[in-house]
Amino acid sequence: MEAFDFLTQTFTAWCNSHLRKAGTGIENIEEDFRNGLKLMLLLEVISGETLPKPDRGKMRFHKIANVNKALDYIASKGVKLVSIGAEEIVDGNLKMTLGMIWTIILRFAIQDISVEEMTAKEGLLLWCQRKTAPYKNVNVQNFHLSFKDGLAFCALIHRHRPDLIDYSKLSKDNPLENLNTAFDVAEKYLDIPRMLDPEDMSNSAMPDERAVMTYVSTYYHCFSGAQKAETAANRICKVLKVNQENERLMEEYERLASDLLEWIRRTMPWLNSRQNDNSLATVQKKLEEYRTYRRKHKPPRVEQKAKLETNFNTLQTKLRLSNRPAYMPTEGKMVSDIANAWKGLETAEKSFEEWLLAEMIRLERLEHLAQKFKHKSDIHEEWTKGKEEMLQSQDFRHCKLNELKALKKKHEAFESDLAAHQDRVEQIAAIAHELNALDYHDSVSVNARCQRICDQWDRLGTLTQKRRLALDETEKILEKIDTLHLEFAKRAAPFNNWLDGTSEDLVDMFIVHTIEEIQGLIDAHNQFKATLGEADKEYNAIVSLVKEVESIAQKYQVPGGLENPYTTLTANTLTKKWSEVRQLVPQRDATLQGEFRKQQNNEMVRRQFAEKANQIGPWIERQMDAVTAIGMGLQGSLEDQLHRLKEYQQGVNAYKSNIEDLEKIHQAVQEGMIFENRYTQYTMETLRVGWEQLLTSINRNINEVENQILTRDSKGITQDQLNEFRSSFNHFDKNRTGRLTKDEFKSCLVSLGYSIGKDRQGDIDFQRILAVVDPNNSGSVHFDAFLDFMTRESTDVDTAEQVIDSFRILAGDKPYILPDELRRELPPDQAEYCIQRMTPFKGPGAIPGALDYMSFSTALYGESDM
């Protein structure tokens, strides 16, 4: 009977807590429900519904009829009444009466309790465990022993109303005090009547579970409003946190995009500049600046571009997962704008490097021509010194016959010499013309000097002709000739010209780029050396003429016989020049051999570059193929793909030293002025581009796989579903581009069982789908957008309506909310976030400070113009 007394007290208090709303109550639960009238009234109060009109008679059958009406109503609510009949209630059967009241409590007070889809009892127990978890000495495991010491009741009250109980002063050693404190506070401040006796609770070996559940359920219903507010606040915090993070990512994207585009804008004028003073040193300086730019300035920007694309893709994925509209960067900062600007930068780089190399070749050619022009001009001007004065001389008018003949022969030798120099003058003019054609920077002085030489040459021709006419006129008087002098003059002049030309050729500069070219020069020089024997014979023959003249003059004592009237050349001059030629030959040998060794070194550099490039090029291509294959999603789970991609990323980073080694070899190639390499098809530029594309591809695929994992986990799709989506996507991605055209996307949807009609409504539905998966109207659908579409419609996501309902709970069903209410229910930073962005409420009943939470909520999801 002790258990029945415990239940009787609790159930009586519970019934009175409801019957008092109708202005009545019961004193004896065993007797007061026998006529069925208060039982029907109790059901009407707790259900809010009207039962059939009761019978007012006092006979036994009247009472049974009323109790049956109550029991029928209970049964209509889906409650099975086992072994409980109206007769037992009317007869005052306490056990049956208590069983009926417990059934009513279960149906109307406990059954509606729902926590994480558990049963009512389990849900109520879990609610108690969560609310009392932070409190020491409280461990709710059941509805009997866990509540004996009263601390669990006190913890529930303190959790929701900390102002009513000072929990720190409570002790597990004072169960009776704890129970009285909880019951008194609940009755006084929470309008929860005493349903349990503290002494019975503390003294009982095991309090009745049904009595404790009944009493605890009143706590749950009392605090359910606070629970709803907490849930609403948590939902709003979650939504606002997502929105704040998205705004941060948008701001970071705008900042990175602006910085990268500004750097490209500043760099493009420098790359497009073609200003040059035609100086080889200036072009070499520009080339060194360009190398510094490629090594130091551009690599950080490549990383910045990759980070920009990664952030953009992550932001779009988060927006899709949080049911937000796609992010559209400000005008001029789209990913496509950045890609176009980057492509323009790479095109300008290629053009700038090609221009620098072309300028190097051109200016080197110019310097060579300028030196050659100066050398030939110096020789010619040295030869023409005094020639005009000599031709204008009237010495022949005062000489003897032999002297006259000598003068005439001398003049003939000069004419021969003059004709021999015609080629040199033409060469000088041709070189000057080529320098002008190649825009030589000092072409003004070149033209002036060339003009002086040509003008003087014309004057020499005119003066020579005049002197010959004068000698012919005087020749009739003076006819003696000295054969030996004449012979010397005739043979010495061409030999002297040959010596001058040979000396000039032996010191002539040359430019070669291959071993074959320098070998050709060496072969030509060897052929020249083979002719030196004949030249030595000619030299000895000419010198023998002079010796013969000296012998005759000495033998016959001829006045002035040693002076050769036909030429200014002497044997000493020829001997000196011949000696110079013999000295220049070994010097030329050494110069050619030095150049040959240089070309051999260049050939070695070519082979070194080719050997390294022929390793790196195929390696990059293999890595690209492997990364592309992983990106198709056909190799294991997403985690496996991500793991393999990161392994490839580590491998690529470890391989970077090979690229740097090749860059060093390439610098030696450029410093050696090596412009062609027949040992490889790869250039440094193509390898740089391939390397950058490989890094970009790995980063992009890692980002895509991470986004797919984020989508899979947040949407709750299985690996088999993900594989099915990927397999269908790849089947229609015939070109393996990682995206589908509109027709391919439509066919893919149909293959997955998605019904799209062929009528006008079907076209409208398909266009609606395209607006979701391709918000930028790019004409193609990426796998991330395809995956998001296939999962989003079947998952529970936050909506604007849910956020509005949450704000309505916080506002107490008002159409507006006050700043104090936001600060009370939300964390400080998110409360201020809402207050700053909500517009004033303009609707009926608005008060000062009222905020419009409806327009704010719709703006979060892109459904208004806020």
Secondary structure, 3 states (H helix, E strand, C coil): CHHHHHHHHHHHHHHHHHHHHHCCCCCCCCCCCCCCHHHHHHHHHHHCCCCCCCCCCCCHHHHHHHHHHHHHHHHHCCCCCCCCCHHHHHCCCHHHHHHHHHHHHHHHHHCCCCCCCCCHHHHHHHHHHHHHCCCCCCCCCCCCHHHCCCHHHHHHHHHHCCCCCCHHHCCCCCHHHHHHHHHHHHHHHCCCCCCCCHHHHHHCCCCCHHHHHHHHHHHHHHHHHHHHHHHHHHHHHHHHHHHHHHHHHHHHHHHHHHHHHHHHHHHHHHHHCCCCCCCHHHHHHHHHHHHHHHHHHHHHHHHHHHHHHHHHHHHHHHHHHCCCCCCCCCCCCCHHHHHHHHHHHHHHHHHHHHHHHHHHHHHHHHHHHHHHHHHHHHHHHHHHCCHHHHHHCCHHHHCCHHHHHHHHHHHHHHHHHHHHCHHHHHHHHHHHHHHHHCCCCCHHHHHHHHHHHHHHHHHHHHHHHHHHHHHHHHHCCCCCCCHHHHHHHHHHHHHHHHHHHHHHHHCCCCCCCCHHHHHHHHHHHHHHHHCHHHHHHHHHHHHHHHHHHHHHHHHHCCCCCCCCCCCCCCHHHHHHHHHHHHHHHHHHHHHHHHHHHHHHHHHHHHHHHHHHHHHHHHHHHHHHHHHHHHHCCCCCCHHHHHHHHHHHHHHHHHHHHHHHHHHHHHHHHHHCCCCCCCCCCCCHHHHHHHHHHHHHHHHHHHHHHHHHHHHHHHHCCCHHHHHHHHHHHHHHCCCCCCEEEHHHHHHHHHHCCCCCCCCHHHHHHHHHHHHHHCCCCCCEEEHHHHHHHHHHCCCCCCCHHHHHHHHHHHCCCCCCECHHHHHHHCCHHHHHHHHHHCEECCCCCCCCCCEEHHHHHHHHCCCCCC
